[in-house]
Amino acid sequence: MTATNPYRGLLPDLPAYACTNCGHWQRWPAPGPLTCPVCADVRNALPPHGFEFVTEKQAEELVTGSWRPAPIAGVTEFGTSPRFGLDSVGWVIETDIGLVAFECAPWYTADMLAELRRMAAEKGGLDVLAASHVHGYGALWQLQRELEPRVVCVGVRDLEWTKTFRVTWPADDVLELAPDLTLYRTGGHFPGHSVLHDRRRRVLFCGDSLKVDLADDGTPVGLSAHKAFHAQIPLSHGELRDYLAVIGTLEFDTVATPFEMVPGVTTDHVVHLVQRLLSGPPDAAPVALAEL
């Protein structure tokens, strides 16, 4: 990472506000936005008691940050508590050329940022920041401001959701972010929705292309795919075929959503799920993993 980011002066300087319902951050003139575009979209639920927004200072006071090793070595999970927005987590992945951050926590406290700077200094820098789609952005804008990665990457078809930060590398259908770490566009859930495949670790950072149902002990018991989870809108057959053409070619035995990493969900499970969904009317219901 270079000492000075030439894009820093181009970043938006309006105040940032987070929706308390979904955690989506907007930059907006004071006194702030009236609605959240993510909650207003069919793929998310509306707040039952109306929209509320918090500032950076309020977010810092609301949450405590934490980080821990993920179940797969070389990946660290960053998150916050108590629940904030969609309660997503951020993944930081070690590569041969430094760190790649994929998806983001809803907020990064001072302690979290200090740990990220320590990791970056130890592992060769944090050069790449990317996300599957808007539900995984979290406080991506904050990491761009504070850590100044050279590459900020999301799918080119999802640029309409990126007003809070500056995309420096819009991704097409396939983009290698680092050795053995490749971004693939699946579409479906969002037009630019992408997954990140870690060939070395056999992990698919799947965004919201999949939803995993977990037992009380954290083991996977069900798998589903949706256009909109809250509204239970299934994917079309054409979208499912697009999923299969991408995900069916990738070898993995662990998936990481924007909320959890789940060992034991494999390429075969996903292929069988999609084939089952293609065999009849569209369906958003979970399928027992044992049946796949």
C-alpha positions in Angstrom: 0.0 0.0 0.0 1.4 3.4 -0.9 2.0 6.0 1.8 -0.5 8.5 0.2 -3.8 7.5 -1.4 -4.4 9.7 -4.4 -8.1 9.0 -4.2 -8.5 10.3 -0.6 -9.5 13.8 -1.7 -12.1 12.4 -4.0 -14.0 10.5 -1.2 -17.4 12.1 -0.2 -17.2 14.4 2.8 -20.8 14.6 3.8 -21.7 13.2 7.2 -22.5 9.4 7.3 -25.7 8.0 8.8 -26.5 4.4 9.5 -30.0 2.9 9.3 -30.8 1.3 12.7 -33.0 -1.4 10.9 -30.4 -2.7 8.4 -27.2 -0.9 9.2 -26.8 0.6 5.7 -24.6 3.7 5.8 -25.5 6.8 3.7 -23.8 10.1 3.3 -26.4 12.8 3.4 -26.6 16.5 4.1 -27.6 17.3 7.7 -29.9 16.6 9.4 -29.8 13.2 7.6 -31.8 11.0 5.3 -35.5 10.3 5.7 -35.5 6.8 4.2 -33.1 3.9 3.7 -32.8 2.7 0.1 -31.8 -0.8 1.2 -34.8 -1.3 3.5 -37.1 0.2 0.9 -35.9 -2.4 -1.6 -37.9 -5.6 -1.9 -34.9 -7.7 -0.7 -35.1 -6.3 2.8 -37.7 -5.7 5.5 -39.1 -2.3 6.4 -38.7 -1.0 9.9 -42.0 -1.6 11.7 -41.9 1.7 13.7 -40.4 4.0 11.0 -36.8 4.9 10.0 -34.2 5.9 12.5 -30.5 6.8 11.7 -27.4 7.2 13.9 -24.2 9.2 13.3 -20.6 7.9 13.5 -20.4 9.1 17.1 -23.6 7.4 18.1 -22.5 4.1 16.5 -19.2 4.3 18.4 -21.2 4.6 21.6 -23.7 1.8 20.7 -21.4 -1.1 20.0 -18.3 -3.0 21.2 -16.0 -4.4 18.6 -14.3 -7.9 18.6 -12.3 -10.2 16.4 -11.4 -13.8 16.5 -9.8 -16.5 14.3 -12.3 -18.0 11.9 -12.7 -21.9 11.8 -10.3 -21.9 8.8 -6.7 -20.8 9.4 -5.6 -17.6 7.9 -9.0 -15.9 8.1 -10.1 -13.5 10.9 -13.7 -12.5 11.7 -14.5 -8.9 12.8 -17.8 -8.2 14.4 -19.7 -6.0 16.9 -22.1 -6.4 19.7 -24.9 -5.9 20.6 -26.7 -6.5 17.3 -26.5 -3.6 14.9 -28.4 -3.5 11.6 -28.2 -6.9 9.9 -25.4 -7.9 12.3 -23.0 -8.8 9.5 -19.3 -9.6 10.1 -16.2 -8.8 8.1 -13.6 -11.3 6.9 -9.9 -10.5 6.7 -8.0 -13.1 4.6 -4.3 -13.6 4.6 -2.7 -14.0 1.1 0.9 -14.2 -0.3 0.8 -10.5 -1.1 -0.9 -9.1 2.0 -4.5 -9.0 3.4 -7.8 -8.9 1.6 -10.9 -7.7 3.5 -14.1 -9.2 2.1 -17.5 -8.0 3.5 -17.5 -5.7 6.5 -18.7 -5.4 10.0 -21.4 -2.8 10.6 -18.9 -0.5 12.4 -15.2 -0.5 13.3 -14.3 0.7 16.7 -10.9 2.2 17.5 -9.7 -1.1 18.9 -10.8 -2.9 15.7 -9.0 -0.4 13.5 -5.9 -0.7 15.7 -5.9 -4.5 15.3 -6.4 -4.2 11.5 -3.4 -1.8 11.3 -1.3 -4.2 13.4 -2.3 -7.1 11.1 -1.6 -5.1 8.0 1.9 -4.1 9.2 2.7 -7.7 10.1 1.2 -9.4 7.0 2.3 -7.0 4.1 -0.5 -4.4 4.1 -4.2 -4.4 3.5 -4.3 -3.6 -0.2 -7.8 -4.9 -1.3 -11.2 -4.2 0.1 -14.2 -6.0 -1.6 -17.8 -7.1 -0.9 -20.3 -9.4 -2.5 -23.2 -6.9 -2.6 -24.8 -4.1 -0.6 -26.0 -6.4 2.3 -22.3 -7.1 3.0 -21.0 -3.5 2.8 -21.3 -2.7 6.4 -18.9 0.1 7.2 -16.8 -0.5 4.1 -16.6 3.2 3.6 -14.9 3.5 7.1 -12.2 1.1 6.1 -11.5 2.9 2.9 -11.2 6.2 4.8 -9.0 4.8 7.7 -6.8 2.2 5.9 -6.6 3.6 2.4 -6.5 0.3 0.4 -5.4 0.6 -3.2 -8.3 -1.5 -4.5 -11.9 -1.1 -3.5 -13.9 -3.6 -5.5 -17.6 -4.5 -6.0 -19.5 -5.7 -9.0 -19.9 -3.1 -11.8 -23.7 -3.9 -12.0 -24.1 -2.8 -8.3 -22.5 0.6 -8.5 -25.9 2.3 -7.6 -25.4 1.1 -4.0 -21.9 2.6 -3.5 -22.6 6.3 -2.9 -20.9 6.2 0.5 -17.5 5.1 -0.8 -15.4 5.2 -3.9 -15.0 2.1 -6.1 -11.6 2.0 -7.6 -12.0 -1.3 -9.5 -15.5 -2.2 -10.7 -15.5 -6.0 -11.2 -16.9 -7.8 -14.3 -17.7 -11.5 -14.3 -14.3 -12.7 -13.0 -11.5 -10.9 -11.2 -8.4 -12.3 -9.4 -8.0 -10.2 -6.2 -4.9 -12.0 -5.0 -3.2 -15.4 -5.7 -5.8 -18.2 -5.2 -8.5 -15.6 -4.4 -10.9 -14.9 -7.2 -14.1 -12.9 -7.4 -16.9 -14.4 -9.6 -20.2 -12.7 -10.5 -23.3 -14.9 -9.8 -26.0 -12.2 -10.2 -29.4 -13.4 -9.0 -29.8 -11.9 -5.5 -28.5 -8.6 -7.0 -27.4 -8.0 -10.6 -23.7 -7.5 -9.5 -23.8 -10.1 -6.6 -20.4 -11.8 -6.5 -18.8 -14.6 -4.6 -15.1 -14.9 -3.6 -13.4 -18.3 -4.0 -10.4 -19.2 -1.9 -8.9 -22.0 -3.8 -6.1 -22.7 -1.3 -8.5 -23.0 1.7 -11.4 -24.4 -0.3 -13.7 -21.7 1.1 -16.5 -20.0 -0.8 -17.3 -16.5 0.6 -20.8 -16.8 -0.8 -22.4 -13.5 0.1 -26.2 -14.0 0.0 -26.2 -16.5 -2.8 -26.9 -19.1 -0.1 -28.6 -19.2 3.3 -27.4 -21.8 5.7 -29.7 -23.1 8.5 -27.7 -24.1 11.6 -28.5 -26.4 14.5 -28.1 -25.2 18.1 -24.5 -26.5 18.1 -23.6 -24.6 14.9 -23.6 -27.5 12.5 -25.3 -26.9 9.1 -28.7 -28.6 8.7 -30.4 -26.8 5.8 -29.6 -24.8 2.7 -31.6 -22.4 0.5 -31.3 -19.7 -2.1 -33.4 -16.6 -2.5 -34.0 -13.5 -4.6 -35.4 -12.0 -1.4 -35.2 -13.8 1.9 -37.5 -11.6 4.0 -40.2 -11.7 1.3 -39.4 -15.3 0.4 -39.1 -14.6 -3.3 -37.3 -17.4 -5.0 -34.7 -17.2 -7.7 -35.8 -17.7 -11.3 -34.7 -20.7 -13.2 -32.5 -18.6 -15.4 -30.8 -17.1 -12.3 -30.3 -20.6 -10.9 -28.7 -21.7 -14.1 -26.3 -18.8 -13.8 -25.5 -19.8 -10.2 -24.8 -23.3 -11.3 -22.6 -22.3 -14.1 -20.4 -20.4 -11.7 -20.5 -22.1 -8.3 -20.7 -25.6 -9.7 -17.2 -25.2 -11.1 -15.6 -24.2 -7.8 -14.2 -26.7 -5.3 -15.0 -25.9 -1.7 -16.0 -27.6 1.5 -16.7 -24.5 3.6 -19.0 -21.5 3.0 -18.8 -18.1 4.6 -21.9 -15.8 4.4 -21.8 -12.2 5.6 -22.9 -13.6 9.0 -21.0 -16.9 9.7 -18.4 -19.3 8.4 -19.8 -22.9 8.1 -17.5 -25.9 7.5 -19.3 -28.9 6.0 -21.2 -27.2 3.2 -19.6 -28.4 -0.1 -19.8 -27.9 -3.8 -21.9 -31.0 -4.2 -24.4 -29.7 -1.7 -24.9 -26.5 -3.6 -25.0 -28.3 -7.0 -27.7 -30.7 -5.7 -29.7 -27.8 -4.2 -29.7 -25.9 -7.5 -30.6 -29.0 -9.5 -33.5 -29.7 -7.2 -34.7 -26.1 -7.5 -34.5 -26.3 -11.3 -36.6 -29.5 -11.3 -39.9 -27.8 -10.3 -41.5 -24.5 -9.6 -39.3 -21.8 -8.0 -39.0 -22.3 -4.2 -37.3 -20.4 -1.4 -37.8 -23.0 1.3 -34.7 -24.6 3.0 -33.8 -28.1 2.0 -32.3 -30.4 4.6 -28.6 -30.9 4.0 -29.0 -34.6 4.5 -31.2 -34.7 1.4 -28.5 -33.0 -0.7 
